[in-house]
Amino acid sequence: MLEKSIPILVFFLMLIVGANLKYADLRAIVKRPVVLLLATIGQALILPCIAWLLITLTEPPPSTAIGLLLVSFCPGGAISNIYSFFAKVNVGFSITLTTVNSLLCVILLPIILSTVFSSLIPLSSGLDKLIRDQSLQLAFLILLPVILGMLLRYIQADLMTKIMPVLERIGALGLLLLLLSIFIQFQDKIAEQFSILVILATLFTAASIMAACLFCYLLSLNKADSGALIIEFPVRNLALASMVAVTMFNNSEYLLFAAVFFVVQTPIMLIIILWYRFK
């Protein structure tokens, strides 16, 4: 059931990201490409380094370590755009960051899977074939829905504006149901590793937020842009991480960290949202 539902959810969430991208957001990329480039590269480099450091310091079980690495290598999640909306920060900047990170993931993630993860996980099938299949899968589940969403926005702008809140709620509910099903299916294993899972999820979220704050300071971002970046850094595409775990590695235990990570991170993000909303 998970193997079939996760790709559908990934496609739907990326469609939402593309449909949220406005012409003004694209124009903003041209105006300040350096900021966008540094913020994108910063996520791609710093978050995996944070994950690796935490794994080295805590020495968690292998399945938890792989789960953390998967989450750190994935791009920002579509739910970060919803968080930015409620926080009343720069939603356009948030959507642009998520979109660019997601498109870059189509190129970077297969390379990472063929280098980093192939040295950590024994793969019985041919690696070249796995990576080729994964590249095509990522292109279909990330690149295609983003482009499709942008086209829908361009062709039916008024309609997409009206139905977007409903689509976002459906996407958030779908992600919640996915993670809930993981909890139900692996409740015993989660209970066994609960302490280390919570510790890693909390530390990774806190370190990601601190890294984002440092970037905001170095880039001299205003309050609205800073809020979007601080929300974007810790919020990862957990649906994509889940898809890689069950389709390429065929190991559902790698989903445990993602499920606990979402539960631990949600109240932290709520505090950040309230801070920016009423500051």
GUFI-249717 format. One record per residue: y, x, z of N, C-alpha, C, CB in turn. Coordinates in pm, whole numbers, padded with zeros to 5 digits, always signed. Glycine has a CB too. Layout:
% GUFI-249717
YXZYXZYXZYXZ ...
This chain:
% GUFI-249717
-00122+00083+00000+00000+00000+00000+00127+00087+00000+00001-00094+00123 +00128+00190+00085+00244+00279+00091+00267+00348-00043+00226+00383+00203 +00157+00395-00105+00168+00468-00230+00235+00384-00339+00031+00513-00276 +00214+00252-00336+00270+00164-00439+00413+00119-00406+00182+00043-00457 +00440+00097-00277+00570+00042-00237+00681+00146-00232+00558-00025-00103 +00648+00270-00196+00752+00372-00179+00825+00403-00310+00691+00500-00123 +00757+00428-00424+00831+00453-00548+00923+00337-00588+00733+00480-00660 +00878+00215-00564+00962+00098-00595+01088+00100-00511+00884-00033-00573 +01073+00133-00383+01188+00138-00293+01284+00250-00333+01142+00158-00149 +01229+00366-00369+01314+00478-00414+01395+00438-00537+01228+00604-00446 +01329+00375-00635+01398+00331-00757+01511+00234-00723+01298+00265-00855 +01483+00139-00636+01582+00038-00600+01701+00099-00527+01518-00070-00513 +01675+00190-00435+01784+00254-00360+01872+00339-00451+01727+00340-00246 +01811+00410-00546+01890+00492-00638+01967+00404-00736+01800+00589-00714 +01914+00287-00770+01988+00192-00853+02115+00148-00781+01900+00069-00887 +02105+00126-00651+02221+00088-00570+02326+00198-00570+02178+00056-00426 +02280+00323-00558+02373+00437-00560+02449+00440-00692+02297+00570-00538 +02378+00427-00803+02443+00430-00933+02537+00313-00955+02340+00431-01042 +02498+00195-00908+02581+00076-00926+02707+00080-00839+02500-00049-00894 +02703+00159-00733+02820+00173-00646+02924+00270-00700+02777+00218-00509 +02882+00353-00795+02971+00459-00846+03073+00399-00942+02889+00570-00918 +03200+00412-00908+03309+00357-00988+03371+00465-01076+03415+00295-00897 +03451+00419-01173+03519+00514-01261+03614+00603-01181+03597+00438-01371 +03676+00545-01079+03768+00624-00995+03694+00736-00923+03837+00533-00893 +03568+00711-00886+03489+00815-00819+03458+00929-00916+03357+00757-00764 +03425+00894-01040+03399+00997-01141+03524+01077-01171+03345+00933-01269 +03637+01011-01174+03764+01080-01199+03797+01176-01085+03878+00979-01218 +03758+01138-00963+03783+01224-00847+03704+01354-00856+03748+01150-00719 +03586+01349-00922+03506+01470-00938+03582+01573-01020+03372+01438-01005 +03650+01526-01124+03726+01615-01211+03844+01675-01136+03775+01540-01336 +03903+01597-01048+04023+01642-00976+03993+01750-00873+04089+01525-00908 +03878+01743-00808+03846+01844-00706+03697+01883-00713+03880+01791-00565 +03660+01948-00820+03520+01985-00837+03472+02089-00736+03498+02038-00975 +03563+02175-00689+03524+02281-00595+03476+02222-00463+03642+02378-00570 +03550+02122-00414+03511+02057-00288+03374+01992-00301+03616+01952-00246 +03356+01920-00410+03228+01852-00431+03115+01953-00447+03236+01762-00555 +03140+02061-00521+03038+02162-00544+02997+02230-00414+03088+02266-00644 +03095+02268-00333+03066+02336-00206+02994+02243-00109+03196+02389-00142 +03036+02117-00104+02971+02021-00015+02827+01996-00057+03049+01889-00012 +02802+01994-00188+02667+01972-00240+02578+02092-00214+02672+01942-00390 +02627+02211-00248+02549+02332-00226+02527+02355-00078+02618+02454-00290 +02629+02321+00003+02616+02338+00147+02499+02261+00204+02743+02295+00216 +02484+02137+00160+02370+02057+00206+02238+02117+00160+02381+01913+00155 +02234+02157+00034+02108+02208-00023+02061+02338+00042+02125+02230-00172 +02156+02419+00092+02120+02548+00150+02111+02546+00302+02221+02652+00108 +02210+02484+00366+02220+02493+00512+02115+02407+00582+02358+02452+00557 +02093+02284+00536+02000+02195+00605+01857+02250+00608+02001+02059+00539 +01803+02304+00497+01670+02366+00507+01668+02486+00602+01624+02409+00369 +01778+02562+00607+01784+02675+00700+01780+02627+00845+01912+02758+00675 +01850+02518+00872+01846+02459+01007+01704+02415+01040+01944+02339+01017 +01639+02349+00945+01502+02303+00967+01408+02420+00994+01452+02223+00846 +01420+02525+00914+01334+02643+00931+01356+02709+01067+01360+02744+00819 +01482+02717+01111+01514+02776+01241+01452+02693+01354+01666+02786+01260 +01463+02561+01345+01406+02474+01448+01254+02487+01453+01446+02327+01423 +01192+02497+01336+01047+02512+01331+01005+02645+01394+00996+02504+01185 +01080+02751+01365+01050+02883+01421+01063+02883+01573+01143+02988+01361 +01164+02813+01624+01188+02813+01767+01092+02724+01845+01330+02769+01794 +01054+02612+01788+00973+02513+01862+00824+02518+01829+01024+02375+01834 +00788+02573+01711+00649+02581+01668+00576+02446+01680+00575+02686+01751 +00622+02345+01608+00559+02213+01613+00427+02212+01538+00653+02106+01556 +00349+02104+01547+00227+02092+01467+00259+02102+01318+00155+01957+01497 +00167+02153+01237+00193+02172+01093+00244+02047+01022+00068+02220+01025 +00186+01931+01051+00229+01809+00983+00375+01775+01014+00138+01692+01022 +00416+01799+01139+00555+01774+01178+00648+01873+01112+00570+01782+01331 +00606+02000+01106+00688+02103+01042+00710+02072+00894+00623+02240+01057 +00603+02034+00824+00615+02000+00683+00703+01877+00664+00476+01975+00621 +00688+01778+00754+00771+01658+00746+00917+01690+00762+00729+01559+00851 +00951+01778+00856+01091+01819+00877+01145+01892+00755+01103+01907+01001 +01066+01983+00700+01110+02056+00581+01133+01961+00463+01007+02163+00543 +01042+01866+00445+01058+01769+00336+01190+01693+00349+00941+01671+00335 +01219+01646+00469+01342+01571+00493+01464+01659+00465+01347+01518+00637 +01460+01785+00508+01576+01873+00492+01602+01907+00345+01555+02002+00570 +01497+01911+00262+01514+01945+00121+01555+01824+00037+01386+02004+00066 +01541+01704+00090+01576+01584+00014+01728+01562+00014+01505+01461+00072 +01780+01494-00087+01925+01468-00093+01966+01362+00007+01966+01425-00234 +02096+01337+00014+02147+01233+00103+02093+01097+00067+02299+01231+00100 +02079+01011+00168+02025+00878+00145+02132+00776+00112+01949+00833+00265 +02094+00671+00041+02188+00566+00002+02248+00496+00123+02119+00464-00088 +02175+00498+00234+02226+00429+00354+02349+00498+00410+02117+00424+00461 +02371+00625+00374+02492+00695+00419+02618+00628+00361+02488+00843+00378 +02604+00571+00240+02718+00500+00180+02753+00374+00259+02688+00464+00034 +02649+00307+00311+02671+00189+00394+02736+00229+00527+02538+00115+00420 +02688+00338+00585+02748+00388+00708+02896+00420+00687+02673+00514+00758 +02927+00484+00574+03067+00521+00545+03154+00396+00529+03074+00606+00417 +03098+00292+00471+03173+00167+00455+03209+00108+00591+03092+00065+00373 +03111+00102+00682+03136+00046+00815+03230+00136+00896+03004+00027+00890 +03226+00266+00871+03313+00358+00944+03455+00359+00890+03255+00498+00940 +03476+00294+00776+03608+00288+00711+03659+00427+00671+03709+00222+00805 +03566+00511+00622+03604+00642+00570+03600+00634+00417+03511+00756+00624 +03605+00749+00350+03611+00750+00203+03475+00719+00143+03662+00887+00153 +03451+00591+00112+03322+00548+00058+03299+00608-00080+03315+00395+00052 +03405+00619-00160+03392+00676-00294+03342+00819-00290+03525+00671-00368 +03395+00897-00195+03352+01036-00179+03206+01041-00135+03441+01110-00076 +03169+00949-00045+03031+00942+00003+02935+00911-00110+03019+00837+00113 +02970+00811-00192+02883+00772-00305+02871+00886-00406+02938+00646-00374 +02983+00952-00432+02982+01064-00526+02892+01177-00476+03123+01117-00549 +02902+01209-00346+02817+01312-00287+02670+01276-00299+02854+01333-00139 +02637+01152-00266+02498+01107-00273+02446+01113-00416+02486+00964-00219 +02528+01070-00512+02486+01069-00652+02463+01210-00704+02592+00999-00737 +02558+01300-00681+02546+01437-00730+02427+01508-00665+02676+01516-00703 +02410+01489-00535+02296+01548-00465+02163+01496-00519+02306+01520-00316 +02159+01367-00548+02036+01307-00599+02002+01358-00737+02049+01156-00601 +02103+01371-00823+02079+01422-00958+02038+01569-00954+02204+01404-01045 +02101+01645-00865+02065+01786-00851+01921+01802-00801+02162+01857-00756 +01878+01704-00721+01743+01706-00665+01637+01702-00774+01724+01590-00571 +01666+01637-00885+01569+01629-00995+01534+01768-01046+01626+01543-01110 +01630+01860-01038+01607+01998-01083+01553+02086-00970+01737+02059-01138 +01615+02074-00852+01584+02166-00742+01451+02136-00673+01694+02162-00640 +01423+02008-00649+01305+01975-00569+01174+02024-00631+01298+01826-00548 +01152+02008-00762+01028+02064-00820+01018+02215-00802+01020+02031-00968 +01132+02285-00812+01132+02430-00791+01093+02464-00648+01270+02490-00825 +01150+02387-00553+01118+02410-00412+00972+02380-00384+01208+02323-00322 +00922+02272-00441+00783+02235-00420+00688+02341-00476+00754+02099-00484 +00729+02403-00586+00642+02503-00650+00649+02639-00584+00678+02516-00796 +00749+02661-00499+00766+02791-00434+00739+02782-00283+00906+02846-00458 +00828+02714-00213+00818+02708-00067+00692+02637-00022+00939+02637-00010 +00670+02515-00072+00560+02434-00021+00423+02482-00071+00581+02290-00059 +00420+02541-00190+00291+02590-00239+00239+02706-00155+00304+02635-00385 +00330+02775-00086+00288+02884+00002+00247+02834+00140+00400+02986+00016 +00283+02709+00172+00251+02653+00303+00132+02559+00299+00371+02579+00357 +00112+02492+00186+00009+02390+00177-00089+02425+00065+00071+02250+00152 -00217+02433+00095-00315+02459-00012-00329+02338-00104-00453+02495+00048 -00315+02361-00233-00325+02253-00332-00449+02276-00418-00197+02246-00420 -00534+02174-00424-00659+02188-00497-00639+02177-00647-00758+02083-00451 -00542+02097-00689-00519+02077-00833-00430+02189-00886-00454+01939-00860 -00419+02194-01019-00335+02294-01080-00189+02273-01045-00353+02293-01230 -00125+02378-00999+00014+02367-00951+00109+02331-01065+00058+02498-00886 +00088+02392-01183+00177+02364-01296+00176+02216-01332+00136+02447-01418 +00058+02158-01333+00047+02016-01366+00114+01930-01259-00099+01976-01381 +00094+01965-01133+00155+01889-01024+00307+01892-01033+00110+01943-00889 +00363+02009-01059+00508+02024-01066+00564+01950-01188+00547+02172-01071 +00492+01959-01301+00537+01888-01420+00537+01738-01398+00448+01924-01539 +00430+01689-01338+00422+01546-01308+00531+01504-01210+00285+01510-01252 +00556+01591-01111+00658+01559-01011+00797+01556-01073+00653+01660-00897 +00824+01648-01166+00954+01650-01234+00977+01522-01311+00963+01771-01328 +00873+01477-01383+00885+01353-01459+00903+01233-01365+00762+01332-01547 +00831+01236-01254+00841+01126-01158+00981+01120-01097+00737+01143-01047 +01036+01236-01062+01170+01239-01004+01275+01194-01106+01204+01380-00953 +01258+01235-01231+01351+01192-01335+01347+01041-01352+01318+01262-01468 +01227+00985-01345+01212+00840-01362+01265+00763-01241+01066+00805-01385 +01243+00815-01121+01278+00742-01000+01416+00775-00945+01177+00770-00894 +01482+00876-00998+01616+00910-00951+01718+00905-01065+01616+01050-00886 +01693+00983-01170+01788+00990-01281+01803+00856-01352+01745+01097-01380 +01690+00794-01387+01695+00668-01461+01764+00555-01385+01555+00625-01496 +01729+00528-01258+01796+00418-01188+01945+00442-01163+01728+00392-01057 +01983+00569-01140+02126+00599-01122+02203+00567-01250+02147+00748-01082 +02151+00612-01364+02216+00583-01493+02217+00433-01519+02145+00657-01608 +02105+00367-01491+02096+00222-01510+02197+00149-01423+01955+00173-01479 +02210+00192-01298+02307+00130-01208+02450+00149-01257+02293+00188-01069 +02480+00268-01308+02614+00295-01362+02642+00207-01484+02629+00444-01400 +02541+00188-01569+02558+00102-01686+02582-00043-01645+02436+00111-01778 +02506-00089-01548+02525-00226-01498+02665-00244-01441+02419-00260-01391 +02712-00143-01371+02847-00148-01314+02952-00154-01425+02871-00025-01223 +02927-00079-01532+03022-00075-01643+03022-00205-01723+02990+00043-01736 +02902-00261-01745+02889-00382-01828+02926-00507-01752+02746-00395-01881 +02882-00517-01626+02904-00637-01545+02970-00597-01411+02770-00712-01519 +03092-00547-01420+03160-00495-01300+03181-00604-01196+03294-00435-01339 +03229-00721-01237+03256-00829-01141+03128-00878-01074+03326-00947-01212 +03024-00895-01154+02896-00943-01100+02838-00843-01001+02796-00969-01214 +02840-00714-01037+02784-00612-00949+02863-00601-00819+02782-00476-01020 +02995-00620-00827+03077-00617-00706+03039-00730-00612+03227-00626-00743 +03008-00846-00668+02974-00962-00586+02837-00947-00520+02977-01088-00670 +02740-00897-00596+02603-00893-00544+02570-00763-00472+02505-00915-00657 +02659-00663-00478+02628-00534-00418+02600-00542-00268+02743-00439-00442 +02678-00620-00189+02644-00631-00045+02503-00683-00021+02743-00722+00025 +02459-00777-00105+02323-00831-00091+02220-00725-00125+02304-00955-00182 +02243-00652-00234+02151-00546-00274+02140-00438-00166+02196-00484-00406 +02253-00403-00106+02252-00300-00002+02174-00346+00121+02395-00264+00038 +02188-00474+00155+02113-00527+00270+01963-00527+00240+02160-00670+00304 +01927-00563+00116+01786-00562+00077+01730-00420+00082+01768-00622-00066 +01809-00324+00033+01766-00185+00035+01748-00133+00177+01865-00098-00039 +01843-00165+00265+01833-00122+00405+01713-00186+00473+01962-00156+00481 +01690-00314+00443+01575-00384+00500+01444-00324+00449+01581-00535+00466 +01440-00288+00321+01321-00227+00264+01289-00094+00330+01338-00208+00115 +01392-00012+00353+01372+00116+00421+01324+00095+00564+01501+00197+00421 +01382-00004+00630+01341-00035+00768+01195-00079+00774+01431-00143+00827 +01154-00164+00680+01015-00211+00677+00918-00096+00647+01000-00322+00572 +00959-00005+00558+00877+00110+00527+00851+00194+00652+00942+00196+00419 +00957+00226+00724+00944+00309+00844+00869+00236+00955+01083+00352+00893 +00888+00105+00961+00815+00026+01061+00665+00028+01031+00867-00119+01064 +00631+00019+00904+00489+00022+00866+00427+00158+00897+00472-00010+00716 +00507+00265+00884+00458+00398+00921+00431+00405+01071+00560+00508+00880 +00521+00348+01150+00501+00345+01295+00373+00271+01332+00621+00280+01363 +00352+00157+01267+00233+00076+01299+00106+00148+01258+00241-00061+01229 +00108+00209+01138-00012+00273+01087-00049+00400+01163+00006+00306+00941 +00053+00473+01212+00028+00602+01277+00078+00604+01421+00095+00713+01198 +00071+00491+01488+00125+00483+01624+00055+00580+01720+00113+00342+01676 -00074+00600+01704-00146+00692+01793-00100+00836+01772-00297+00682+01770 -00089+00877+01648-00047+01014+01619+00099+01036+01659-00066+01046+01470 +00183+00935+01640+00322+00946+01682+00331+00959+01833+00404+00825+01633 +00247+00884+01904+00246+00891+02051+00204+01031+02097+00151+00785+02110 +00109+01092+02027+00063+01226+02064+00174+01330+02049-00057+01265+01978 +00256+01317+01945+00359+01417+01915+00499+01367+01944+00349+01460+01769 +00510+01259+02021+00638+01192+02035+00749+01284+02087+00623+01073+02128 +00718+01362+02188+00820+01450+02249+00877+01548+02149+00760+01526+02367 +00790+01621+02078+00839+01721+01984+00909+01655+01865+00724+01809+01936 +00862+01537+01823+00927+01466+01714+01069+01425+01750+00845+01344+01675 +01086+01372+01870+01219+01330+01916+01311+01449+01932+01208+01254+02050 +01258+01558+01990+01340+01679+02009+01388+01734+01875+01259+01786+02086 +01297+01747+01779+01334+01800+01648+01431+01707+01575+01209+01822+01562 +01407+01577+01583+01496+01481+01516+01636+01488+01574+01441+01339+01529 +01646+01498+01706+01776+01506+01772+01848+01636+01738+01760+01493+01924 +01776+01748+01747+01836+01878+01719+01878+01890+01573+01740+01990+01754 +01795+01840+01482+01829+01849+01339+01952+01765+01308+01710+01804+01252 +01959+01646+01367+02076+01560+01345+02202+01625+01401+02055+01422+01410 +02194+01677+01523+02311+01739+01588+02356+01863+01512+02278+01776+01734 +02261+01947+01470+02297+02069+01397+02357+02036+01261+02173+02158+01379 +02306+01931+01195+02360+01889+01065+02503+01841+01079+02273+01779+01004 +02530+01766+01185+02666+01716+01209+02761+01832+01237+02667+01617+01327 +02717+01929+01316+02801+02046+01346+02830+02127+01220+02735+02135+01451 +02727+02141+01134+02748+02212+01007+02849+02139+00919+02614+02227+00932 +02841+02005+00918+02936+01925+00840+03078+01940+00895+02894+01777+00840 +03091+01942+01026+03224+01960+01087+03284+02095+01047+03213+01950+01241 +03199+02198+01044+03245+02330+01002+03292+02328+00857+03135+02435+01021 +03217+02261+00771+03256+02250+00631+03389+02176+00617+03147+02178+00551 +03406+02069+00694+03531+01992+00688+03650+02080+00726+03524+01869+00781 +03629+02164+00825+03736+02254+00870+03767+02359+00763+03697+02323+01003 +03663+02420+00707+03682+02525+00607+03744+02470+00478+03550+02593+00575 +03710+02345+00444+03762+02284+00321+03893+02208+00344+03659+02190+00262 +03936+02202+00470+04062+02133+00505+04063+01988+00457+04183+02208+00445 +03956+01917+00483+03946+01778+00440+04024+01687+00532+03799+01735+00434 +04075+01576+00477+04145+01479+00559+04044+01395+00638+04234+01388+00472 +04095+01305+00719+04008+01228+00809+03905+01145+00733+04092+01137+00897 +03949+01077+00627+03858+00989+00552+03747+01068+00484+03936+00910+00448 +03783+01181+00423+03683+01264+00355+03591+01332+00456+03751+01370+00267 +03648+01375+00569+03569+01440+00673+03463+01344+00727+03659+01489+00787 +03502+01220+00750+03408+01121+00800+03293+01100+00705+03478+00990+00826 +03323+01092+00574+03217+01073+00474+03120+01191+00472+03279+01054+00335 +03174+01313+00481+03089+01431+00477+03005+01445+00604+03174+01557+00457 +03064+01414+00718+02991+01422+00844+02878+01319+00849+03087+01401+00963 +02898+01205+00787+02792+01104+00780+02686+01145+00677+02850+00967+00744 +02729+01204+00567+02638+01238+00458+02540+01349+00497+02718+01282+00336 +02586+01450+00569+02501+01565+00598+02370+01529+00669+02578+01663+00683 +02373+01459+00782+02246+01433+00853+02160+01322+00792+02276+01397+00995 +02219+01232+00713+02144+01118+00660+02075+01158+00531+02239+00996+00636 +01943+01167+00536+01865+01212+00421+01793+01095+00354+01763+01319+00465 +01746+01119+00234+01673+01018+00158+01528+01016+00207+01679+01047+00003 +01503+00937+00310+01371+00933+00372+01267+00867+00282+01379+00860+00504 +01312+00775+00198+01219+00712+00104+01165+00815+00005+01287+00596+00029 +01252+00905-00041+01209+01010-00133+01114+01108-00064+01330+01085-00189 +01147+01145+00060+01059+01234+00136+00921+01170+00153+01121+01265+00274 +00919+01041+00179+00793+00970+00195+00714+00968+00065+00818+00827+00243 +00784+00951-00046+00718+00946-00176+00651+01078-00209+00818+00908-00285 +00723+01189-00183+00666+01321-00209+00542+01344-00123+00771+01432-00183 +00549+01299+00003+00438+01319+00096+00312+01249+00050+00476+01270+00235 +00327+01126+00003+00206+01048-00030+00160+01065-00174+00232+00901-00004 +00251+01105-00265+00211+01117-00405+00170+01258-00443+00323+01072-00494 +00245+01358-00396+00212+01495-00435+00117+01561-00336+00338+01578-00447 +00147+01547-00207+00065+01613-00106-00050+01525-00056+00151+01655+00010 -00042+01397-00087-00147+01303-00049-00180+01312+00100-00273+01329-00131 -00075+01323+00181-00093+01335+00327+00010+01247+00396-00080+01483+00374 -00031+01132+00445+00061+01038+00508+00112+01087+00643-00006+00905+00525 +00046+01187+00701+00092+01239+00831+00227+01308+00819-00011+01336+00888 +00263+01350+00698+00394+01411+00678+00507+01309+00691+00400+01478+00541 +00471+01179+00698+00571+01073+00712+00616+01055+00857+00515+00943+00659 +00542+01111+00952+00570+01084+01093+00711+01127+01132+00468+01155+01181 +00751+01246+01090+00884+01292+01128+00992+01202+01071+00907+01436+01080 +00977+01159+00946+01079+01074+00883+01098+00945+00961+01040+01043+00739 +00988+00885+01006+00997+00759+01080+01069+00777+01213+00857+00702+01104 +01031+00879+01290+01095+00904+01419+01240+00950+01399+01016+01011+01500 +01261+01028+01294+01396+01078+01263+01493+00962+01243+01392+01166+01137 +01451+00859+01171+01538+00744+01146+01571+00671+01276+01471+00647+01048 +01470+00653+01361+01491+00581+01488+01585+00660+01579+01357+00556+01559 +01565+00791+01588+01649+00875+01674+01791+00885+01620+01587+01016+01688 +01803+00896+01489+01933+00919+01427+02023+00796+01427+01914+00968+01286 +01964+00678+01418+02043+00555+01404+02148+00536+01514+01951+00437+01402 +02113+00546+01643+02217+00530+01745+02323+00640+01740+02154+00528+01882 +02285+00761+01699+02382+00870+01686+02483+00837+01577+02312+01004+01656 +02433+00787+01464+02522+00751+01355+02609+00632+01392+02442+00721+01229 +02556+00540+01473+02634+00426+01518+02754+00472+01600+02547+00331+01601 +02735+00571+01684+02845+00627+01764+02951+00687+01673+02793+00734+01863 +02907+00761+01570+03002+00821+01475+03078+00713+01399+02929+00914+01376 +03007+00608+01358+03071+00498+01286+03179+00432+01373+02967+00393+01244 +03146+00403+01498+03242+00341+01589+03361+00433+01614+03175+00305+01722 +03335+00562+01625+03443+00659+01649+03544+00656+01534+03386+00802+01665 +03495+00661+01410+03586+00662+01295+03648+00524+01271+03512+00709+01169 +03576+00420+01302+03625+00285+01275+03742+00249+01367+03512+00184+01291 +03735+00293+01490+03838+00252+01587+03930+00367+01629+03772+00193+01711 +03910+00486+01569+03994+00599+01605+04137+00576+01558+03939+00728+01545 
